[in-house]
Amino acid sequence: MQEKELREIMLKESEEFKKLYRQHQKFEKELERFKDKSFLTEEEKLKEKELKKKKLALKDRMYFLMREYRRSH
């Protein structure tokens, strides 16, 4: 099963995965705002770094759930 297929299944079957995915997408959109700027203040740099860490933690959790799903099916 391909990653994209598994993600679609997980989005339908797992509320936790769906919640993590939505939050991940939200952080991605917030990070896009920083990419569009030519200059970031120190506060914005810190916020960007924080968002990247949170987004990565969400991704790690989603991949863990996907691995668990694969093992059980």
C-alpha positions, 0 to 999 in steps of 0.5 A: 500500500502506498503512503498516499493511499494509507493516508486517505484510509487513515483520514477516514478511519482515525479521528486522531490521525485526522486531527493531527493531519488538520493541525499539520496543514494549519501549521504549513499554511502559517509557515507559508506566510513567513516564506512570503516575507523578505525579512523576518523580525526576531519574534517571527523567526522564533515563531517560525522555528516553533511552528517547524518543530510542532509540525515535525512532531505531528508528522512523526506521530502521523507516521507512527500511527501509519506504521501501527495501522500497517502492522495490524492490517 
